[in-house]
Amino acid sequence: MKAALLPDRGVVKVAGDDARNFLHGLVSADILKLAPGEARFSALLSPQGKIFADFIIVEAPARDGGGFFLDAPRALVQSLVAKLNMYKLRSRVMIEDLSEVLGVLAAWDGSGKGTFGLAYADPRLPALGVRVMLPPHRAPDAATGLGATLVDAGAYDAHRIALGIPHGGVDFSYGDAFPHESDMDQLGGVDFAKGCYVGQEVVSRMEHRGIARTRAVPVRYEGVMPEAGVAVTAGERQVGTMGSAAGGRGLALLRLDRVADAFTHGEPLIAGGIAIRPVKPDWARFAFPDGSKAAE
C-alpha cells in the first residue's frame, strides 16, 4: 500500500445546527443522506451551472465533534469560504478554513485501516483508495498505521491519471467547465434526484437532453509527455486541450463530436506534436467516439 500527503488540498469545516440543510441546498450532492464517516463527491456551482469548486464532503462522527469537512483544492479554499459565507444569510452555521492545521493524506493499492485523523473512502472510485484528514506532521505515523509506504504526491498523481480521474485546474478550468465536462456525473458528483441547488437547472438540462459534447477523456501516448495546456488537433482543426500526463497516460478535454469526425476521416489526434489516442475507462458510461479503444 502507498500513501502520500497532498499539498494541493485544503480543509474547510462547516458546522452548526443548520449545516446539513445549508450544504444540501447549495451543492450538487445529496447531503441529507450523508452519514457520519461517509463521504460524497460534490461541487459548488455558479448559477450558470459551471464549477466554482469541487470537493469531497465527509461528515465527522459525533464522538469527534461532528460537523462537515470539505476536502477541497487549497488554492480555492479562501474563495470557497467567502462564497459559502455569502450564501449563509441567517443560517446557523460556522464556516472555517482549517488548511493551516489539517491536511489530506491519500492511501491506495491496499486495504489498511488507520487510527489517525478523519478517514473516509474516496467516493469517486474504489481504486482511488482512502483519504485521511489530519495534521500534516502526523502523515508518517498515519502511513505506518495503514501499513503503507509514504511516497511523494507525484506518485498519487500518476495513480489518478492512470485511472483517468480529472483534476481541476489542469484537466479542466474552474469557473469555465460544467460538471459533465469534468466527468462529475460519471463519478458520483451530481445527484440528479435531489431537489434544487445552485446551478441545478442547467446541469439537469444537460443530463436529460444529452448535450454534453466536451469531456475530460483518458488518453495514451508513447515517448515524450505532452505538455498540459497545449492544443489537441486533428488535421487543421483543434479538437481539445491536453491536461495532465504521466507514464504514457494522460487526460485531455476533448470535443467528442470533433474527435469522432477525425476518426471517420482517419486523422490522428496530436498534442504538441505527440500522437495521443483516447481510451475508455471502465467507469465511463458516456458514448465514446468510434475508433477509440477500451482501456487496457
C-alpha positions as CSV (number, residue, x, y, z in Angstrom):
1,M,0.0,0.0,0.0
2,K,1.2,3.5,-0.7
3,A,0.3,6.8,0.9
4,A,1.0,10.5,0.1
5,L,0.3,13.8,1.7
6,L,-1.4,16.0,-0.9
7,P,-0.1,19.6,-0.6
8,D,-2.6,21.0,-3.0
9,R,-5.6,20.1,-0.8
10,G,-7.1,22.2,1.9
11,V,-9.8,21.7,4.5
12,V,-13.0,23.7,5.2
13,K,-15.3,22.9,8.1
14,V,-19.0,23.7,8.1
15,A,-20.7,23.1,11.4
16,G,-23.8,24.3,13.3
17,D,-27.5,23.4,13.7
18,D,-28.3,24.3,10.1
19,A,-25.1,22.9,8.5
20,R,-26.7,19.8,6.8
21,N,-29.6,21.7,5.2
22,F,-27.3,24.7,4.4
23,L,-25.0,22.5,2.4
24,H,-27.7,20.4,0.8
25,G,-29.4,23.4,-0.6
26,L,-26.1,24.6,-2.2
27,V,-24.1,21.7,-3.5
28,S,-24.6,19.1,-6.2
29,A,-24.6,16.0,-3.9
30,D,-27.3,14.8,-1.6
31,I,-26.1,15.8,1.9
32,L,-29.4,14.8,3.7
33,K,-28.5,11.1,3.2
34,L,-24.8,11.5,4.3
35,A,-23.9,9.6,7.4
36,P,-21.0,10.1,9.8
37,G,-17.8,8.6,8.4
38,E,-19.2,8.6,4.8
39,A,-18.1,11.0,2.0
40,R,-19.6,12.5,-1.1
41,F,-18.0,13.9,-4.2
42,S,-19.7,17.3,-4.8
43,A,-19.3,20.8,-6.1
44,L,-20.5,24.3,-5.6
45,L,-21.6,25.7,-9.0
46,S,-22.3,29.1,-10.4
47,P,-25.9,30.0,-11.3
48,Q,-24.9,29.2,-14.9
49,G,-24.0,25.6,-13.8
50,K,-20.2,25.9,-14.1
51,I,-17.9,24.5,-11.4
52,F,-16.8,27.1,-8.8
53,A,-15.1,24.5,-6.7
54,D,-15.3,20.7,-6.4
55,F,-14.6,18.8,-3.2
56,I,-15.2,15.7,-1.2
57,I,-17.5,16.2,1.8
58,V,-17.2,14.0,4.8
59,E,-19.3,14.1,8.0
60,A,-17.4,13.6,11.2
61,P,-18.9,11.3,13.9
62,A,-20.5,13.0,16.9
63,R,-17.8,11.5,19.2
64,D,-15.3,13.5,17.2
65,G,-17.3,16.7,17.4
66,G,-19.4,16.3,14.3
67,G,-19.6,18.8,11.5
68,F,-18.9,18.5,7.8
69,F,-15.4,18.7,6.4
70,L,-14.7,19.7,2.8
71,D,-11.5,18.2,1.2
72,A,-11.0,21.0,-1.4
73,P,-8.4,22.5,-3.7
74,R,-6.2,24.5,-1.4
75,A,-5.9,27.3,-4.0
76,L,-9.7,27.8,-3.8
77,V,-10.2,27.5,-0.1
78,Q,-10.3,31.2,0.7
79,S,-12.7,32.0,-2.1
80,L,-14.8,28.9,-1.3
81,V,-15.1,30.1,2.4
82,A,-16.1,33.6,1.2
83,K,-18.7,32.2,-1.2
84,L,-20.2,29.9,1.4
85,N,-20.4,32.9,3.8
86,M,-22.2,34.9,1.1
87,Y,-24.9,32.3,1.0
88,K,-25.0,31.9,4.8
89,L,-27.6,34.7,5.4
90,R,-29.3,33.8,8.7
91,S,-28.4,30.1,8.7
92,R,-26.9,28.9,11.9
93,V,-23.6,27.7,10.5
94,M,-19.9,28.3,11.2
95,I,-17.5,28.1,8.2
96,E,-13.8,27.8,8.9
97,D,-10.6,27.4,6.8
98,L,-8.6,24.7,8.6
99,S,-6.0,24.3,6.0
100,E,-3.2,25.6,8.3
101,V,-3.8,22.8,10.8
102,L,-5.2,20.0,8.7
103,G,-4.0,18.3,5.5
104,V,-5.2,15.4,3.4
105,L,-3.4,12.1,3.1
106,A,-4.3,9.7,0.2
107,A,-3.6,5.9,0.5
108,W,-4.1,3.4,-2.3
109,D,-3.2,-0.1,-3.5
110,G,-4.2,-1.8,-0.3
111,S,-6.9,-2.1,2.3
112,G,-5.3,-0.9,5.5
113,K,-7.3,0.8,8.3
114,G,-5.7,3.5,10.2
115,T,-6.4,5.1,13.6
116,F,-5.2,8.7,12.8
117,G,-7.4,11.5,11.8
118,L,-10.8,11.5,9.9
119,A,-10.6,8.6,7.4
120,Y,-13.0,8.1,4.5
121,A,-13.2,6.1,1.3
122,D,-12.7,8.2,-1.8
123,P,-16.3,8.3,-3.1
124,R,-15.3,8.8,-6.8
125,L,-13.8,5.4,-7.4
126,P,-12.8,2.5,-5.1
127,A,-9.4,2.2,-6.8
128,L,-8.6,5.7,-5.5
129,G,-8.4,4.2,-2.0
130,V,-8.9,6.1,1.2
131,R,-8.2,9.6,2.4
132,V,-7.4,10.9,5.8
133,M,-7.7,14.5,7.2
134,L,-5.0,15.0,9.8
135,P,-2.3,17.4,11.0
136,P,0.4,17.2,8.3
137,H,3.1,16.3,10.7
138,R,1.2,13.1,11.6
139,A,1.4,11.8,8.0
140,P,4.3,9.4,8.6
141,D,2.5,7.9,11.7
142,A,-0.7,7.6,9.7
143,A,1.1,5.8,6.8
144,T,2.6,3.4,9.3
145,G,-0.7,2.7,10.9
146,L,-2.2,2.0,7.5
147,G,0.7,-0.4,6.7
148,A,1.6,1.9,3.8
149,T,4.8,3.3,2.4
150,L,4.9,7.1,2.4
151,V,5.7,8.4,-1.1
152,D,5.6,11.8,-2.7
153,A,2.4,13.4,-4.1
154,G,3.6,12.8,-7.7
155,A,3.1,9.0,-7.2
156,Y,-0.6,9.7,-6.3
157,D,-1.0,12.0,-9.3
158,A,0.3,9.2,-11.6
159,H,-2.1,6.8,-10.0
160,R,-5.0,9.2,-10.5
161,I,-4.0,9.8,-14.1
162,A,-3.7,6.1,-14.8
163,L,-7.3,5.7,-13.6
164,G,-8.5,8.6,-15.8
165,I,-9.7,10.8,-13.0
166,P,-9.7,14.5,-13.9
167,H,-8.1,17.1,-11.6
168,G,-9.4,20.7,-11.5
169,G,-7.0,23.4,-12.6
170,V,-5.1,21.2,-15.1
171,D,-7.6,18.9,-16.7
172,F,-10.4,21.5,-16.7
173,S,-10.7,25.1,-15.6
174,Y,-12.7,26.2,-12.6
175,G,-15.3,28.7,-13.5
176,D,-15.4,27.5,-17.1
177,A,-16.4,23.8,-17.0
178,F,-19.7,22.2,-16.4
179,P,-19.9,19.0,-14.2
180,H,-20.5,16.8,-17.2
181,E,-17.3,18.1,-18.9
182,S,-15.2,17.2,-15.8
183,D,-17.0,13.8,-15.6
184,M,-18.6,14.5,-12.2
185,D,-21.8,12.9,-13.5
186,Q,-19.8,9.7,-14.1
187,L,-18.0,9.8,-10.7
188,G,-21.0,10.3,-8.4
189,G,-20.5,14.1,-8.0
190,V,-24.1,15.0,-9.1
191,D,-27.3,13.7,-7.6
192,F,-30.0,14.1,-10.3
193,A,-32.8,13.0,-8.0
194,K,-32.3,15.7,-5.2
195,G,-34.0,19.0,-5.1
196,C,-32.8,22.4,-6.1
197,Y,-29.2,23.6,-5.6
198,V,-27.2,26.4,-7.2
199,G,-26.9,25.7,-11.0
200,Q,-29.2,22.7,-10.9
201,E,-31.4,23.7,-13.8
202,V,-28.6,23.9,-16.3
203,V,-27.0,20.7,-15.1
204,S,-30.3,18.8,-15.2
205,R,-31.0,20.1,-18.8
206,M,-27.6,18.9,-20.0
207,E,-28.3,15.4,-18.4
208,H,-31.8,15.0,-19.8
209,R,-31.0,16.4,-23.3
210,G,-27.7,14.6,-23.6
211,I,-25.9,17.7,-24.8
212,A,-22.5,17.4,-23.1
213,R,-20.2,17.4,-26.2
214,T,-17.0,18.1,-24.3
215,R,-15.5,15.6,-21.9
216,A,-12.2,15.0,-19.9
217,V,-11.1,11.8,-21.6
218,P,-8.2,9.4,-20.6
219,V,-5.6,9.2,-23.4
220,R,-2.5,7.2,-24.1
221,Y,0.8,8.3,-25.7
222,E,4.3,7.0,-26.3
223,G,7.6,8.6,-25.5
224,V,7.8,12.2,-24.5
225,M,5.0,13.5,-22.3
226,P,2.7,16.2,-23.9
227,E,2.6,19.4,-22.0
228,A,-0.6,20.4,-20.2
229,G,-2.4,23.2,-21.9
230,V,-1.3,22.5,-25.5
231,A,-3.9,22.2,-28.2
232,V,-5.1,18.8,-29.3
233,T,-5.5,18.9,-33.1
234,A,-6.8,16.6,-35.8
235,G,-5.7,17.8,-39.2
236,E,-6.0,21.6,-39.2
237,R,-8.7,21.8,-36.6
238,Q,-8.4,22.0,-32.8
239,V,-10.5,19.3,-31.1
240,G,-9.5,19.9,-27.5
241,T,-6.8,20.7,-24.9
242,M,-4.2,18.4,-23.3
243,G,-4.3,18.1,-19.5
244,S,-2.2,16.2,-17.0
245,A,0.1,13.3,-18.1
246,A,2.5,10.7,-16.6
247,G,4.0,7.4,-17.7
248,G,2.3,7.1,-21.0
249,R,-1.2,8.1,-19.8
250,G,-3.0,11.4,-19.6
251,L,-6.2,13.2,-19.8
252,A,-7.4,15.6,-22.5
253,L,-10.5,17.9,-22.6
254,L,-12.0,16.9,-26.0
255,R,-14.9,17.7,-28.2
256,L,-16.2,14.2,-28.7
257,D,-18.1,15.0,-31.9
258,R,-15.0,16.5,-33.5
259,V,-12.9,13.5,-32.4
260,A,-15.5,11.2,-33.9
261,D,-15.3,13.2,-37.2
262,A,-11.5,12.9,-37.1
263,F,-11.6,9.1,-36.7
264,T,-14.1,9.0,-39.6
265,H,-11.5,10.8,-41.8
266,G,-8.6,8.8,-40.5
267,E,-7.0,11.8,-38.8
268,P,-4.8,11.1,-35.7
269,L,-5.0,13.3,-32.6
270,I,-1.9,15.3,-31.9
271,A,-1.0,17.2,-28.7
272,G,2.1,19.4,-29.1
273,G,3.5,17.2,-31.8
274,I,2.8,14.0,-29.9
275,A,0.2,11.4,-31.0
276,I,-2.4,10.6,-28.4
277,R,-5.4,8.2,-28.5
278,P,-8.5,8.1,-26.3
279,V,-9.1,5.1,-24.1
280,K,-12.4,4.3,-22.5
281,P,-12.2,3.7,-18.7
282,D,-14.3,1.1,-17.0
283,W,-16.3,3.7,-15.1
284,A,-17.3,5.7,-18.1
285,R,-21.0,5.4,-19.2
286,F,-21.0,8.1,-21.9
287,A,-20.7,7.2,-25.6
288,F,-17.1,7.2,-26.8
289,P,-16.2,8.2,-30.4
290,D,-15.9,5.3,-32.9
291,G,-12.2,4.4,-33.2
292,S,-11.3,4.8,-29.5
293,K,-10.2,1.7,-27.7
294,A,-11.2,0.2,-24.4
295,A,-8.8,0.7,-21.5
296,E,-6.2,-2.0,-21.2
